[in-house]
């Protein structure tokens, strides 16, 4: 089983494309450099100003340690943080347990939103 975190963002009006570009080109590569399993991300299928980021972890301790280290890092703080945060109106995070196969199904079903 993997702990999957789903972050849902309500973006400021007319920022979704720029937000997606920042996430695709700067944030996700940085997260992956830090060893984070980014499962899927992209603009919401039902709301123009909606966005999602889905990551998988071994357990809650792994999630907490990974995120504490990443969000405190100089690479994040002096990197894309300010540009990304400036485009977010609000966010919500939820966590669910999925089988490894379920995580892979989720990853495969979102290939068009993952970027390179």
C-alpha positions in Angstrom: 0.0 0.0 0.0 1.1 3.6 -0.7 -0.1 6.7 0.9 -1.3 9.1 -1.8 -1.6 12.8 -1.2 -4.0 14.7 -3.5 -3.6 18.4 -3.5 -6.3 20.4 -5.1 -5.7 24.1 -5.9 -8.1 26.9 -6.7 -6.0 29.2 -8.8 -6.4 32.9 -9.3 -8.3 33.7 -12.5 -6.5 33.3 -15.8 -3.3 31.8 -14.2 -3.8 28.1 -14.9 -1.7 27.9 -18.0 1.2 29.8 -16.4 0.8 27.8 -13.3 1.0 24.5 -15.2 4.1 25.7 -17.1 5.8 26.5 -13.7 4.8 23.2 -12.2 5.8 21.2 -15.3 9.1 22.9 -16.0 10.3 23.9 -12.5 8.4 22.4 -9.6 7.9 18.8 -10.7 11.6 18.4 -11.8 12.7 19.8 -8.5 10.4 17.5 -6.6 11.7 14.5 -8.5 15.3 15.5 -7.8 14.4 15.3 -4.2 13.1 11.8 -4.7 9.4 12.6 -4.6 7.1 10.2 -6.5 4.9 12.7 -8.5 2.1 10.5 -9.8 0.1 13.0 -11.8 -0.6 16.8 -12.0 -2.5 19.1 -14.3 -5.4 21.5 -14.9 -8.7 20.2 -13.6 -10.9 18.4 -16.1 -14.0 20.2 -14.8 -12.8 23.7 -13.7 -10.6 26.2 -15.6 -9.1 27.5 -12.4 -8.7 24.1 -10.7 -5.4 22.2 -10.5 -4.2 19.0 -8.9 -1.0 17.5 -7.8 -0.8 13.8 -6.7 2.2 12.3 -4.9 2.8 8.9 -3.4 4.7 8.0 -0.2 5.5 4.9 1.8 3.6 6.1 4.8 2.8 9.3 6.8 6.3 9.6 8.3 7.8 9.5 4.8 5.4 12.1 3.6 6.1 14.4 6.5 9.9 14.0 6.3 9.9 14.4 2.5 7.8 17.5 2.6 9.5 19.1 5.6 12.9 18.8 3.8 11.7 19.9 0.4 9.7 22.9 1.5 12.6 24.1 3.8 15.2 23.7 1.1 17.0 26.6 -0.5 16.2 25.1 -3.9 12.5 25.5 -3.3 12.6 28.8 -1.4 14.8 30.6 -3.9 13.4 28.7 -6.9 9.8 28.5 -8.1 8.1 29.0 -4.7 7.1 32.7 -5.0 5.8 32.5 -8.6 3.8 29.4 -7.7 2.3 30.7 -4.4 1.3 34.0 -6.1 -1.0 32.1 -8.4 -2.8 30.1 -5.7 -6.1 31.3 -4.2 -6.6 28.3 -2.0 -5.7 24.7 -1.6 -6.9 21.5 0.0 -5.0 18.3 0.7 -6.3 14.9 1.3 -4.6 11.5 1.8 -5.7 8.0 0.8 -4.2 4.6 0.9 -3.9 2.9 -2.5 -2.4 -0.4 -3.6 0.8 -0.1 -5.7 -1.3 -1.2 -8.7 -3.9 1.6 -8.0 -1.1 4.2 -7.9 0.2 2.9 -11.3 -3.3 3.0 -12.7 -3.7 6.6 -11.6 -0.3 7.4 -13.1 -1.2 5.8 -16.4 -4.6 7.4 -16.6 -3.0 10.9 -16.3 -0.2 10.7 -18.8 -1.4 13.6 -20.8 -1.1 15.9 -17.8 2.2 14.9 -16.4 4.5 16.7 -18.8 7.9 15.4 -19.7 
